Every structure is written in C-alpha cells, then in structure tokens.
Amino acid sequence: RLFTGLTALQREFPELVAGVGGIPEMCFLQYGDETVSRTVTTACAQSGILFKRSAYNFVSLAHEDSVIDRTLNQLREALSTVVKPA
C-alpha cells in the first residue's frame, strides 16, 4: 500500500521525486535534489511524521492503513509546497 502510494507521488511530482527505492516492505522516496529532500522531510516532521534521509529508510510493517494514508497525504501536501527547481 505504501509502495503504491509512493509510486503515485513520484508520477505526480516527477520534477521533485526521482523515484521510489527498495521493495514494498522497505521502500522510500528518492529525491532528485538535497534541498527538496530536506524541505519535504522538515515539513513532514513538523506535522509529526518522521523520515530518515539516508540509506536504510525502511518502513515498519506495523503501521496500520490509516497511518499509511496519513503519511501519503502529508507527503503530497509537503511536495505541493516545494518550489519547483528551475
């Protein structure tokens, strides 16, 4: 569910998200730019969703659907506020 949602975000924001890494059980967004990564991660942290920004960005399998949905919605909101790179 999370992997599918991250893939949808990559298609929605191709200028910001370079791809989705990992396998469904252990997936993460790959940003094309460190500034975008920092901006999105900070925005998510301010809303209570934490992401590690280096290798091994693995997701806990313990998250319920509601948490995954909230996470994807927050990521979409954060990505929509990033100024597009020139």
GIMOQUI-V900956 format. One record per residue. N is the residue number from 1. SS is DSSP state (@ for helix, = for strand, . for the rest). PSI is psi in whole degrees, -180 to 180 (NA if undefined). Layout:
n-><N | N>
ss-><SS | SS>
psi-><PSI | PSI>
//
This chain:
n-><1 | 2 | 3 | 4 | 5 | 6 | 7 | 8 | 9 | 10 | 11 | 12 | 13 | 14 | 15 | 16 | 17 | 18 | 19 | 20 | 21 | 22 | 23 | 24 | 25 | 26 | 27 | 28 | 29 | 30 | 31 | 32 | 33 | 34 | 35 | 36 | 37 | 38 | 39 | 40 | 41 | 42 | 43 | 44 | 45 | 46 | 47 | 48 | 49 | 50 | 51 | 52 | 53 | 54 | 55 | 56 | 57 | 58 | 59 | 60 | 61 | 62 | 63 | 64 | 65 | 66 | 67 | 68 | 69 | 70 | 71 | 72 | 73 | 74 | 75 | 76 | 77 | 78 | 79 | 80 | 81 | 82 | 83 | 84 | 85 | 86>
ss-><. | @ | @ | @ | @ | @ | @ | @ | @ | @ | @ | @ | . | . | . | . | = | = | = | = | = | = | = | . | . | = | = | = | = | = | = | . | . | @ | @ | @ | @ | @ | @ | @ | @ | @ | @ | @ | @ | @ | . | . | . | . | . | . | . | . | . | . | . | . | . | . | . | . | . | . | @ | @ | @ | @ | @ | @ | @ | @ | @ | @ | @ | @ | @ | @ | @ | @ | @ | . | . | . | . | .>
psi-><-46 | -45 | -45 | -42 | -40 | -39 | -40 | -40 | -38 | -41 | -34 | -32 | 58 | -23 | -12 | -35 | 116 | -28 | -177 | 125 | 165 | -163 | 164 | -38 | -20 | 78 | 162 | 158 | 142 | 116 | 147 | -8 | 136 | -34 | -42 | -46 | -49 | -43 | -46 | -44 | -41 | -45 | -42 | -42 | -39 | -22 | 9 | 10 | 120 | 138 | 140 | 138 | 27 | -167 | 157 | 48 | 59 | 143 | 138 | 136 | -2 | -8 | 136 | 164 | -39 | -35 | -42 | -44 | -44 | -42 | -48 | -40 | -41 | -40 | -44 | -44 | -45 | -45 | -35 | -16 | -8 | 134 | 129 | 135 | 149 | NA>
//
